[in-house]
Structure formats: structure tokens, C-alpha cells
């Protein structure tokens, strides 16, 4: 029997892993997943699930909804990806990571069938999650898609509810290069007679969701038509806001410990999903909901979403890595600067590293020229070398030095930054994961 570390090394070394090597690891059909699940006696059919897709926000939405359900007393599974520091972050029940022993035992048990089927890293770890949730008899599991929707390995589940957070430009080489094409892929998670919540839609994407829902006879709900957010107040650790129901003019106040401004959009989708779950017999009282939203990080272990890890200067980790994600970070910085009472407005220091297959130029074109830059890279084959990123950034008049390691870059930024300044680490999930 392998040790836990040997098992993890085996998984990383033997199986094609999208987060490390990119599109070469992506399987464009569900054949492997179906074969693996069959070999495991189809664990995905043995628990209730909620399926969540979207370009941005699906991780935060998954964690907040999981926090609400577990606080309401349900044994709640949570499957998300990628992990930031520990492989076991991908598979949790009530905020607790899967046991190391289970990971070892599962990999041993499936070794023969894995050699026959040759699954990707994602396919095998997802089946591991399904098996774990079945063994542990969860009441409900939140399942986040890996990439896209229609052909994503997770799309073999038959959930009680589907959620699509939003559509933006990401993974275009795989999902298509128009918002309509990307929306069609994400809409692939809409199932027959199963309600679907759309967090945000655009003029181009709404008809695609409506048509797919019609084909599936799936009740469809649009969060931005049901709720309006107002009275937003930010602090370094919380976000406060009010949410009004557009139909009944009921107004509620919320405090979130996920304090990125973009969480207000996720919140509307979560409140709508919660309403549907209650109609389906789930019992969620207001106290459980409010506590869960104010303590999501503590309840589920989420980090890396406008995560303030130090003050004077402020150091923020954010996994934003595409056009829409970076726009949200810039929006947050703008609000902070507008609300600053200091005569010397805070300067922003960006520690940035990206992967080769992202729209690097698109992201760089958005970034402010009056910030200080520290170009770096995560230590994975997919990472764009810091020197190449710096050359690309020069085209957009973004100036700074190169660092081979994110922690070296952070040390340098802390030395240079004034106490009122803001240091933002972003551009790649893997970069954030390497912050010491």
C-alpha cells in the first residue's frame, strides 16, 4: 500500500492534469467518466446534488451555498477545483477535507480499472468525490463543474437544481470564441424538468439559456430580475449590503466574509437557489443563512477570493485570472481608493503571474499604468515565464521587475510599498496557491 504522499505523487505524475498541462488533459466526451462510474456502481446516483457552472464565481457560489446547507443541519458534500494548497481541498463534507486514508484506499481500489480506462486527473478525482459522498451518506452535495458544462466530467449527475453564475471569455480554445458559444457549453448542465438559476446574463446569452431550458422543460429563473443589491459597505474583512426582492419589496441586510464586491452578484443567485430549495422541502432558517454567509471561510475553508492576509500595507490574494475577474478586482480597488480619506491615495502594487493559455493580452490591456508591477510565475508547466509576461506587459506600458517566485515578489513589494498601499496577488489560481 502506498503512503498518502506517494498516492498524490502518483496521481500528479500518472494522470493528465489540466491545471498543469492545459488542453491536452481535457477529454471532449463523457466516455471515461461513465466507464469509471459504472465500475464503481454509479455512486453519482446515490445522493442529491446541486450542479454549478459559470465563467467566474462558481467556486464562491458553491462554498456559500454549502455553508448555508451545512449550517441548516444538512450533511453537505462539496466538490470544487482546482485546489490551492492541498489536493484534499477538492473534496469536503461539512467543511472537512476528505481523509488521507480514503484517498489512498480509493486510488489502490481503482488502479486496475484506471489502467484500462486511462482517465484524466480530473475524471478520477471527481469519481473519488462521488464515491466518498456515497460512502459517507451525504444529504446533499454541491458539485462545481471543472470546465464548461456540456462535456464536463461532472455532467453525468442528475441534480435537483442547476446554477449558472455568469458567462465571460475564458477557455475559448475549448469552449468557443463567442459568448453565445460559451453560453451554449455552460447551458449543457441544464437537465430535464430540473430548475435552473442564472446568476447574470447578457443580451447575447439570455436567449440561449431560455431555449435550452425550453427544450428540457426546465423552470428557469434569472437572479438579476428577482433581486436588487444596494447599500454596499466594504471593510478589509467583510462586505455589507442590502438585497431587495423586486416582486415583494422585501429588503434584507447581509454581512459576507467573502468581501469582494463581485460577491453581491453571487449572493443574488444563492438567495434564489435557496428559495427554490425551500420550495423543494429543505428547511433553512434565517439565522442559519445569515451566520453561514458571514462565516463561509470558517465553515468551508475557502480562501483566495479578495482575501486580505495582511495590513499596513494591505496584502490581498485574489484568484482572478481572466478578463471579467480582473475587471472585478479593478472595480474593488477603485471603490477602496474613492472611499479612502487619506491625502496620499493608496498606490497599487500588482504581483501577477498567468498561464500560457489565458487571454494574457486582454488582461494586461485592462491593468492601470500607474501601478507598480512584479512579474512572476507559478511552478507548473502551464505557467507563462515571468520574463515573457514582462515583455508582453511592456507593450501596455506596465513597468516592473521579474521574480521567479511569488513569495520573493511579495517580499520585494512589502519593502517598497508605503503603509497605505495595496498589494494584490492575482492572475492565476496556482500563483495564489504558492503564496507562503
N, C-alpha and C positions, 0 to 999 in steps of 0.2 A: 504493500500500500504506500502510495506517495505521501509526502508531507503536504500541508496546505501550500507552502511556498513553491514546492515542486509542481503541484497541481496548477497553480496560477501561471507559473513559467511555461508549463505545457500548453495551457490554453492560449497564451500570448504567442508562443512560438509556432504551434502546430496549426492553428486555425486562422484563416484570412480575417483580418480585423480592420474594419472600415476606418476607425479612428486613427489607426497607424498608417495604413497604406492607401486609403481612399477608395475610389470607384471599383478597383479590381476586386474588392471584397464584397461588393454588393451583388446579391443574387436577384435577377429580374423575374423570379417566379416564386411560388409558394411550395414548390415540389419538395424541397429538402425539409421544410418546416412540417409539412403534412406527414412525410415519412417518419420523421423523428417523433412527432406527437403520437402517431399510430403505434410506434414501438413502445411508447410509454403509456399506452392505453388512454390516450387523449385526455390528459389532465385538464386542458383548457375548457372542457365541457362540464367540469365538476365544481365550478364556483361562479358566482355572479361577478360581472366585470363592467367597468366603465372605460371606454376607449377614447384616448385624447390625441389629436393630431394638430398640426399648425406649424407655421414657419418659426415664430417666436412665441414664447410664453407658455409652451405646453408643459415644460418642467415645473415652473412656478405654479401653474394651474393644478397640475397633478398633485403637488405637495400640499397646496392649500386645501384642496378637496379631501385628500387623505387625512389631513389634520382634523378637519371638521367631522368626518365619519368616525375616526378613532375616538375623538373627544365625545362623540354622541354614544359611544359604547359599542361600536361595531369592530370586530377583529378585521383590520384593514390591511390588505396587501398593497404594495406599491412597487411597480417595475418601471424604472427610468434608465436613461442612458444619455451620454457616456458617464462614467464615474470620474470624479476629480482626483481623489487620492487613493481610495481603497475600492477594489473590484466589487466588494460586497455592498457598496452604496446602491448598486443597481437593483437589489432585491431586498425589500424590507417588509416587516409586518409590525404595525403599530410603532413605526419609527426605529425598530431594532433591525440591524443588518442580519442577513442570513448567517447561520453558524458556519464557521470554517469546516467543521466536520461534515456538514451536509454537502458543501461544495466538493470536498474530496470524494465522498461516497458517490455523489451523482456522476462525477467525471469517470470514476472507476466503472460504475454500473453501465455507463453509456459508451465506453471505449470501443467495443466491438462494432456496435451499430454506427458510431461516428466514423470509424474507419471505412465502413461500407458506403455511408451516405456522403461523407466529406462535407459537413456543414460549415458555415462561416461561424466566427466567434459569436456574432450577434444571435444567430439561429440557435446555437447550443445554449447560450446563457439565457435566452428567452424561454426555452423549454425547461431549463433548470428552474426558472421562476415559477412557471406554471405547475411544475411538479411539486415544488416547495409549498405553494399556496394550497394545493390539493391535500398534501400530507398534513399540513397544519390546519386544515379546515377553516379557511378564512370566510368571513361573512360576505366580503366584497373585495375586489382588487381593482386598483386603478392601473391601467396599462397604457403607457406612453408609447407612441409609435417611434421607431428609430429614424426612418427617413421616408418622407412621402406619406403613403397611406394605402393606396390600392394594392401595390405589390410588396408592401412592408410585411416582414415575417409575422408581426403581431396581428395581421388582418385575418387570421383564422378564427379569432374569437367571435362569439355572438353576444355582444354586450347588451345590457339593459338600457344604456344611454351612450351616445357618441357626442364628443365635443370637438369642434374645430376652432382653435383660438383666433387665427388670422392667416392671411396669405401675403407673402412678400417674396422677394427674389433671394433664393438660396438653392444650392444643389441643382443648378439649371442644367448641368451636363446630363443629369439623370432624370430630372422631373420635367424638363421643358423650359424654354426661354421666354415664355409669356406668362402673365399672371393667370390667364384662363387655363393654360395647360397645367400649371402648378396646382390651381384650384381643383381641376378635374382629378388629379392624382390624390390630393388630400380628401376629396369628396368620396373617394373609393372606400372610406371607412363607414359610410352611411349604409345601414343594413335594413332589411325588410321589416316594416312595421315597428322600427325602433326609433324613438325620439332622438333628434339631433339638435344641439345648441351651437349656433355660430357666434363666436365672440365678436369679431369685427368682420365686416365685409366691405368690398369696394364695388363701384359701379360695374366693373368688369367681372367680378366673381360671384355676385349675388345670384344672377340667373343660372349659373352652373350648379350652385347648391340647391336652388329651388327645383331645377329639372331632375337632378339625381334623387332628391327626396321624393318627388312625384313618382318617379319610376319605381321606387322602393316602398311607396305608400307609407313613408316615414314622416311623422309630425315634425315640422321644422320651426325653430324659434331663433329669433335674432336678438342678442343681448342688448345691442345699442338702440334697439327700438323699444325695449322694455324698461331700461334704466338710464338715469342721468346722474353723473357724478358732479359734485360741487364741493366748495369749502375745503379745498385741499391744503393741508399744512404739513410741511416736512420738518423732521429733525434728523439728527445723524443716525438714530436708531429706529424711528417709527415714521409712518405716514398716516395722517388722519384725514378722513373725508366724510362727506355725507352722500348717501345714494337715495335718490327719489325714484319711486315706481311711477312710470309715465301714465299708467292706467288709473291708479287709485290715489295718486299724490301722497303716498306714504313715504316719509323721509326717515332714514335711519343713519346713525353715526357709527363709523367703524374706525378702529385703530389696527393697522397692519404692522407686523415686524419686518415684512418684506417691503422696504421703503423706497423702492424705485417708483417713479411717477407712473410708469407703464403698468404697474400692478393694479391701478384703478380699472383698466380695461379688462384684465383677467378677473378682477373681483365681480364685475357685472356678469360675466359668463358663469362664474361659480355660483352666484346667487340664483341665477336662472336654473342652473343644473340642480341646485339644492331644492328649489321649488318643485321640479319635476320628480325628484327622488321622494319627496314627501308625499306627492300625489300617488306614488307607487308603493306607499306603505312604510317608508323609512321614517323613523322618529328622530328629529333633530331639533332640540330646543334652542332658543335664542342664546342662552348662556353658553352652551357648548360651542355654537357657531362663533360667538364674539371672542371667547377665550382662544379658540383654535386659530382664528385669523390673527390675533395679537401674539400668538406663540408658535407659529408654524415652524420656525427654525428649531426651536426646542423640541417640538413634538415629532418632527420628521427628519431633522438633521440636514436640512437644505442649507447650502451656502453658495457664495459666488454670484448673487444677484444684488447689485448695488450694496455690496457688503462692506460696511465701514469697519476696518480692522484696527485703525489707529487714528489718533487726533494730534493736532499741532506738529507737523502738518497732517491733514486728513488723508488717509490712505484708503482707497476704495477698490474692491475687486468686482469686476462685472464680466460675465461670460459673453457679452455682446460680440458678435463675430460676423455680422452681415449688415447690409445697408440699413434695414429698419431698426435692428438692435442698436447700432451706433447712433442713429438719429435720436433714439430714446435717451441714450447716455448724454448726448449733447443738449437735449431738452432739459434734462435734470440739472446739468451744470449751469445752464442759462438761468434757471429758476433760483438756484443757490446764489449765483452772483447778483441777481436782481434783488434778492432778499438780504444780501449782506449789508450790514451797517458800517462796515469798515471803509475808511477813506481810500486805502490801498485795496482795490478789489483783488480777490484771490486769483493767482495765476494757476493755470492747469499744466500739470506735467503728465504726459501720456507715456506709459510703458506699454509698448504694443508689439505683439508678435502674431503672425497669421499663418494659416496653412495654404499650401500652393493652389488648391482647387477652389478657393473662395474668390469673390469678386474684389480682389485686392485694390485695384484702381478706383473702383466705385467707393469703397470705404475711405481710402486716402483723400479722395476729392472732397469728402464731407468735412474732414477734420480742420480745425482752426489753425491759421498760420501763426497766430500769436501765442501758441503754446510751446512748451519745451518737450522734445521727443527723445525717447530712449528705445532704440530698436533692438529687439531680441527675438528669440525663438524657443519653442518648446523642444524637448529632446525626443522627437518622434520623426520617422522618415518623411512624413507628410508635411512637416514644418517648412515654411519658406525661410531660407537662411537670412539672418539679420542683415547681412551686407546687401543682399538683393532687395530686401524691404526698404533699406535706407536709400538705395539708388532710385527705386520707384517713387519714394516719398519726396525726393529732391525735385521731381517734375512738378509737384504740387506745392513747392516752397515750404516743405515741412523739414525743419532742421534739428539734428540731434546726433548722438553718438550710438555706436553699436555695442551690445553686450551679449556674450554667449549664453548667459544665464539670467533668468528673470530676477533672481534674488540679488545678483550683482547690480542689475539695473535699479532695483528698489533701493539698495544701499546708496547708490550714487544720487538718486533723486532726493532721498531724505537729507543728504548732505547739502544739496543745492537749494532745496525748497525753503521758502520762508514759512513761518509758523501758520500763517493764514491760508497758505496754498493748498491745492488739492492734487493728489497723485492718484491717477486712475490706471489700473492694470486691466487691459482688455484686448480683444482681437482674436482670442482663441480660448476655448474651454480648457485645452490642455496646458496653456500658459498659466491660467489661473490655478490649475491643479498643482503646478510646480512651485507656487509661492510657499516658502518655508514656513 
